[in-house]
Amino acid sequence: MLNRLQQNNRNEVKIHDGDFPEEEGVDAKLVRLAKALNAKLFTNDYNLGKIAELQSVKYVNLAELAGALKPVILPGEILHLKI
């Protein structure tokens, strides 16, 4: 997936080797890094998103995004699918 993101010209993907040794947890390190880089955090971890929100770091919850983009189809409804 990382390879696909890097190959897409619309995305700017950088690998950052920085560390924050004073932070113990991975979530805290990710939020601190995003804040230091003024970057948006993409995650499917609900709790990480809430930690980011508390630290005023912009984030996107991928699970919520996927759910929002999923079409709502009810049982018995006719679906026209073009393949």
C-alpha positions in Angstrom: 0.0 0.0 0.0 2.9 2.4 0.8 4.4 1.7 -2.6 1.1 2.5 -4.3 0.8 5.8 -2.3 4.4 6.7 -3.3 3.8 6.1 -7.0 0.7 8.3 -7.1 1.7 11.7 -8.4 -1.0 13.5 -6.4 0.4 12.3 -3.1 3.5 13.6 -1.4 4.9 10.7 0.7 8.0 11.2 2.9 9.6 8.7 5.2 10.6 10.5 8.5 13.1 8.7 10.7 12.7 11.2 13.6 12.0 10.0 17.1 10.7 11.5 20.3 12.5 9.5 23.1 10.7 11.4 25.8 7.4 10.0 24.5 6.7 6.4 25.6 3.8 5.3 23.5 3.6 4.9 19.7 0.4 6.9 19.6 2.0 9.9 21.4 5.0 9.7 19.1 2.7 9.7 16.0 0.7 12.7 17.2 3.8 14.6 18.2 5.4 14.0 14.8 2.2 15.1 13.0 2.1 18.2 15.1 5.8 18.9 14.5 5.5 18.5 10.7 2.1 20.3 10.6 0.8 17.2 8.9 -2.6 15.5 8.9 -2.7 12.1 10.6 -4.5 9.2 8.8 -5.6 6.3 11.0 -8.2 3.7 11.5 -7.7 3.8 15.2 -10.5 5.6 16.9 -8.5 6.3 20.1 -5.5 7.7 18.2 -7.9 10.0 16.4 -9.3 11.3 19.7 -5.8 11.8 21.1 -4.9 13.8 17.9 -8.1 15.8 18.3 -7.2 16.7 21.9 -3.7 17.8 20.8 -5.2 20.0 18.0 -3.8 17.8 15.3 -5.9 17.3 12.2 -6.7 13.7 11.4 -8.8 11.5 9.2 -10.3 8.3 10.5 -10.2 5.9 7.5 -12.9 3.6 9.0 -15.3 6.5 9.3 -14.4 7.8 5.8 -15.1 4.3 4.3 -18.4 4.1 6.1 -19.4 7.6 4.9 -18.6 6.6 1.3 -20.5 3.3 1.4 -23.8 3.6 -0.4 -26.9 2.9 1.6 -28.9 0.1 0.0 -31.9 -1.4 1.8 -33.1 -5.0 1.4 -35.6 -5.3 -1.5 -34.3 -2.1 -3.2 -33.5 -2.4 -6.9 -29.8 -1.7 -7.7 -28.7 -0.8 -11.2 -25.1 -1.9 -11.6 -23.1 -1.0 -14.7 -20.0 -3.2 -15.3 
